[in-house]
């Protein structure tokens, strides 16, 4: 990818995913070094959008991991493959912190990444965790909205 090419949202997400995955092995490396490495070695285009996504996930990593741990009923966080963990963090970041991203699109994009980088059973697991989170939290937020409307 060239640095001046316009990137689709999917390309931004995939680039952010690859950088975040690499960071799971190099936790002590500064983000700027990882961006340079991604551009030099992997020939990735690291745009402002990619950086915003990577830095957003890193900023909210503890909160994202807490959600993953809560909704991953059969596997502890420490036993999740790093690919799965990275995909889940990225999707939950989009669900929670990107108001322009519909939940179902974030899940669909996570499944697309999982289909390209993980095993089929991992794809089902990722879909299950994200689906359970969205179902539970969507119904809670819908109930709160209905209560506000009733009191108005």
C-alpha positions in Angstrom: 0.0 0.0 0.0 1.3 3.4 -0.8 1.1 6.1 1.9 -1.0 8.5 -0.3 -3.6 6.0 -1.3 -7.1 6.5 0.2 -7.9 3.6 2.5 -11.3 2.1 3.0 -12.5 1.6 6.5 -11.9 -2.1 6.1 -8.2 -1.5 5.1 -7.8 0.9 8.1 -9.2 -1.8 10.4 -7.0 -4.5 9.0 -3.9 -2.4 9.2 -4.7 -1.5 12.8 -5.3 -5.2 13.6 -1.9 -6.2 12.2 -0.1 -3.5 14.2 -2.1 -4.4 17.4 -1.3 -8.1 16.9 2.4 -7.4 16.5 2.2 -5.2 19.6 1.0 -8.2 21.7 4.5 -9.6 21.2 6.3 -6.3 21.7 4.5 -4.6 24.5 7.5 -2.5 25.5 7.9 -1.0 22.0 6.5 2.6 21.6 3.6 2.9 19.1 5.6 5.2 16.8 8.3 2.5 16.4 5.6 -0.1 15.6 4.1 2.3 13.0 7.6 2.7 11.4 8.1 -1.1 11.4 4.7 -1.7 9.9 5.5 0.7 7.0 9.0 -0.6 6.4 8.7 -4.3 6.9 5.1 -5.1 6.2 4.6 -2.3 3.6 1.5 -1.1 5.4 0.0 2.4 5.1 -0.2 3.9 8.6 -2.7 6.7 8.3 -4.1 9.0 11.0 -7.1 6.7 11.0 -5.0 3.6 11.7 -3.1 5.4 14.4 -6.4 6.6 16.0 -7.7 3.1 16.0 -4.5 1.5 17.4 -4.2 4.2 20.1 -7.8 4.0 21.0 -7.6 0.2 21.6 -4.4 0.7 23.6 -6.0 3.5 25.7 -9.0 1.3 26.6 -7.3 -2.1 26.7 -8.0 -2.8 30.3 -11.8 -2.0 29.9 -11.9 -4.0 26.7 -10.1 -7.0 28.4 -12.6 -6.9 31.3 -15.5 -7.2 28.9 -13.8 -10.0 27.0 -13.1 -11.8 30.3 -16.8 -11.4 31.3 -18.2 -12.7 28.1 -15.7 -15.4 27.4 -17.4 -18.1 29.4 -15.2 -21.1 28.5 -11.8 -19.5 28.0 -9.8 -17.3 30.4 -8.2 -14.2 28.9 -4.7 -15.6 29.4 -5.6 -18.7 27.3 -7.1 -16.8 24.4 -5.0 -16.9 21.2 -3.5 -13.5 20.6 -5.2 -13.3 17.2 -8.6 -13.7 18.8 -7.8 -11.3 21.6 -6.7 -8.7 19.2 -9.8 -9.1 17.0 -12.1 -8.9 20.0 -10.4 -5.8 21.4 -10.7 -4.0 18.1 -14.3 -4.9 17.5 -15.3 -3.9 21.1 -13.4 -0.7 20.7 -15.5 0.1 17.6 -18.7 -1.0 19.3 -18.1 1.1 22.4 -16.2 4.2 21.2 -17.1 4.7 17.6 -20.6 6.2 17.3 -20.4 6.0 13.5 -20.0 2.2 13.6 -23.2 0.1 13.9 -22.7 -2.8 16.2 -23.6 -5.4 13.5 -21.0 -3.9 11.1 -18.3 -4.1 13.8 -19.2 -7.7 14.5 -19.3 -8.5 10.7 -15.9 -6.9 10.2 -14.5 -8.9 13.2 -15.8 -12.1 11.6 -14.2 -11.1 8.3 -10.8 -10.7 10.1 -11.3 -13.9 12.0 -12.1 -15.8 8.8 -8.9 -14.5 7.2 -6.6 -15.0 10.2 -8.0 -17.6 12.5 -9.5 -21.1 12.6 -13.2 -21.7 11.9 -14.0 -22.5 15.6 -12.3 -19.3 16.6 -14.6 -17.3 14.3 -17.6 -18.9 16.0 -16.1 -18.0 19.4 -15.5 -14.4 18.4 -19.0 -14.1 17.0 -20.4 -15.6 20.2 -18.6 -13.2 22.6 -19.4 -10.1 20.6 -23.0 -11.2 19.9 -23.6 -11.9 23.6 -22.1 -8.5 24.6 -24.2 -6.6 22.1 -27.4 -8.4 22.9 -27.1 -7.9 26.6 -26.0 -4.3 26.4 -28.4 -3.3 23.6 -31.4 -4.5 25.6 -30.2 -2.7 28.7 -29.7 0.6 26.8 -33.1 0.2 25.0 -34.8 -0.3 28.4 -33.1 2.9 29.7 -34.3 4.8 26.6 -37.8 3.5 27.0 -37.8 4.5 30.7 -36.7 8.1 29.8 -39.5 8.3 27.2 -42.1 7.1 29.7 -41.0 9.7 32.2 -41.0 12.5 29.7 
